[in-house]
Amino acid sequence: MKETKTNKTNYKIITNGVQIENDAPFLLMEAVNDKQVLGYIRANINSFKNCLEFDTAVEPEHRGQGIATELLKAMLSSVFEQKAMDECCKKYGNGTETNKVVLNIDIDNSASRKVAERVKFKQTDSESRDSVEYSMTKQQYKALKLEQDAMKF
C-alpha cells in the first residue's frame, strides 16, 4: 500500500497497486481516513475498446467533498504519467501501452457527469439508454497538464 496524497478534508489517497482477479489485472486506489474507506477508483482493461475503464464510487455521506475528483486526478496521473498499467495492457490488453481512458456514467448521474467534465473528460458519441461515455486520451491529458503547469507561473 502506498500513500499518494493527503488533502484538506482529512483523507488520504492510497494506491493498492496492480492486482489480478480472474486473470484480469486492475489498479485500485482508495480514499481513506483513520476509520474507513470513503471511496475508490478502479482501472480495468477493456481490450475490446482498446482502453482502460475507470469505475468509481464514494460513500453517500462523503459525496460532494471533492473525493471523486481527487481520485480521478490521481488515477489519471498514475496511468498516464507513472504508466502504472502499461505492462498489464501489453500483456492482457491489445499489446500496447495505455493511450485512452473511458468513463461510463449512468445517464441520470449528473454529479458524476460534472466530475468528469470538471476533470476535462470529453463526452463521446457512444451513448446507450442507460449510460453516457466520457473519454480522455494520453495526448489530451498531456496537453491539459502543460496548460495547467503554464498557469502556475
C-alpha positions as CSV (number, residue, x, y, z in Angstrom):
1,M,0.0,0.0,0.0
2,K,1.4,3.3,-1.0
3,E,0.2,6.7,0.3
4,T,0.0,9.2,-2.5
5,K,-1.9,12.2,-1.2
6,T,-3.3,13.9,1.8
7,N,-5.9,16.6,1.3
8,K,-7.7,19.4,3.3
9,T,-10.7,17.3,4.3
10,N,-8.5,14.9,6.2
11,Y,-8.3,11.8,4.0
12,K,-5.5,10.1,2.1
13,I,-5.5,8.6,-1.3
14,I,-3.6,5.3,-1.3
15,T,-2.6,3.1,-4.2
16,N,-3.0,-0.6,-3.6
17,G,-1.1,-1.4,-6.8
18,V,-1.9,-3.6,-9.7
19,Q,-3.9,-6.7,-8.7
20,I,-5.2,-9.6,-10.7
21,E,-8.6,-11.1,-10.3
22,N,-9.9,-13.9,-12.5
23,D,-6.9,-13.4,-14.9
24,A,-7.8,-9.7,-15.3
25,P,-5.5,-7.1,-13.9
26,F,-6.7,-3.9,-12.3
27,L,-5.3,-0.9,-10.4
28,L,-7.1,0.2,-7.3
29,M,-6.9,3.5,-5.3
30,E,-8.8,4.3,-2.2
31,A,-9.6,7.5,-0.3
32,V,-9.4,6.7,3.4
33,N,-9.4,8.4,6.7
34,D,-8.5,6.9,10.1
35,K,-11.7,5.0,10.3
36,Q,-12.9,3.8,6.9
37,V,-12.7,3.8,3.1
38,L,-14.6,6.8,1.8
39,G,-14.4,6.0,-1.9
40,Y,-12.4,4.1,-4.5
41,I,-11.4,4.2,-8.1
42,R,-10.5,1.1,-10.1
43,A,-8.9,1.0,-13.6
44,N,-9.8,-2.1,-15.7
45,I,-8.5,-3.1,-19.1
46,N,-11.1,-3.2,-21.8
47,S,-9.3,-4.9,-24.7
48,F,-12.4,-4.7,-26.9
49,K,-12.3,-0.9,-26.8
50,N,-8.5,-0.7,-26.6
51,C,-8.6,1.4,-23.4
52,L,-8.8,1.5,-19.6
53,E,-12.2,1.9,-18.0
54,F,-12.4,3.6,-14.6
55,D,-15.1,2.6,-12.1
56,T,-15.5,4.9,-9.1
57,A,-17.7,5.2,-6.0
58,V,-17.9,7.4,-3.0
59,E,-19.9,6.6,0.2
60,P,-23.1,8.6,0.2
61,E,-22.2,10.5,3.4
62,H,-18.9,11.7,1.9
63,R,-20.2,12.9,-1.5
64,G,-19.8,16.5,-2.5
65,Q,-16.4,16.9,-0.8
66,G,-14.2,16.5,-4.0
67,I,-13.2,12.9,-3.2
68,A,-14.3,11.6,-6.7
69,T,-12.5,14.4,-8.4
70,E,-9.2,13.8,-6.4
71,L,-9.4,10.0,-7.0
72,L,-9.9,10.6,-10.8
73,K,-7.0,13.0,-11.0
74,A,-4.7,10.6,-9.0
75,M,-5.6,7.7,-11.2
76,L,-5.1,9.7,-14.4
77,S,-1.6,10.6,-13.1
78,S,-0.9,7.0,-12.2
79,V,-1.8,5.6,-15.6
80,F,-0.6,8.4,-17.9
81,E,2.5,9.8,-16.0
82,Q,3.6,6.8,-14.0
83,K,2.5,4.3,-16.6
84,A,1.1,2.0,-13.8
85,M,-0.9,-0.2,-16.2
86,D,1.2,-0.2,-19.3
87,E,2.8,-3.6,-18.7
88,C,-0.7,-5.1,-17.9
89,C,-2.1,-3.5,-21.1
90,K,0.7,-5.0,-23.1
91,K,0.2,-8.5,-21.6
92,Y,-3.6,-8.7,-21.1
93,G,-4.9,-6.0,-23.5
94,N,-4.1,-5.1,-27.0
95,G,-0.3,-5.4,-26.7
96,T,0.4,-1.6,-26.4
97,E,0.7,0.9,-23.6
98,T,-2.2,2.9,-22.1
99,N,-3.4,5.5,-24.5
100,K,-7.1,6.1,-23.6
101,V,-9.3,6.1,-20.5
102,V,-13.1,5.8,-20.6
103,L,-15.8,6.5,-18.0
104,N,-19.3,5.0,-18.5
105,I,-21.6,7.1,-16.3
106,D,-25.3,6.4,-15.6
107,I,-27.3,8.8,-17.7
108,D,-29.1,10.1,-14.7
109,N,-26.0,10.6,-12.5
110,S,-25.5,14.3,-13.0
111,A,-22.9,14.6,-10.2
112,S,-20.6,12.0,-11.8
113,R,-21.0,13.7,-15.2
114,K,-20.0,17.0,-13.6
115,V,-16.9,15.4,-12.1
116,A,-15.9,14.0,-15.5
117,E,-16.4,17.4,-17.1
118,R,-14.5,19.2,-14.3
119,V,-11.5,17.0,-14.9
120,K,-11.8,17.7,-18.6
121,F,-13.1,14.4,-19.9
122,K,-14.9,14.8,-23.2
123,Q,-18.3,13.2,-23.8
124,T,-18.2,10.8,-26.8
125,D,-20.9,9.9,-29.3
126,S,-21.2,6.5,-27.6
127,E,-24.4,6.6,-25.6
128,S,-26.9,3.9,-24.6
129,R,-30.3,4.2,-22.9
130,D,-28.6,3.7,-19.5
131,S,-25.2,5.4,-19.8
132,V,-23.1,8.1,-21.3
133,E,-19.4,7.6,-22.2
134,Y,-16.7,10.1,-21.5
135,S,-13.1,9.7,-22.6
136,M,-9.6,11.2,-22.3
137,T,-6.6,10.2,-24.4
138,K,-3.0,10.4,-23.3
139,Q,-2.4,13.2,-25.7
140,Q,-5.3,15.2,-24.3
141,Y,-4.0,14.6,-20.7
142,K,-0.5,15.8,-21.6
143,A,-1.9,19.0,-23.3
144,L,-4.1,19.6,-20.2
145,K,-1.1,19.2,-17.9
146,L,1.0,21.6,-20.0
147,E,-1.8,24.1,-19.8
148,Q,-2.1,23.7,-16.0
149,D,1.6,23.9,-15.5
150,A,1.8,27.1,-17.5
151,M,-0.9,28.7,-15.4
152,K,1.1,28.1,-12.2
153,F,3.7,30.6,-13.3
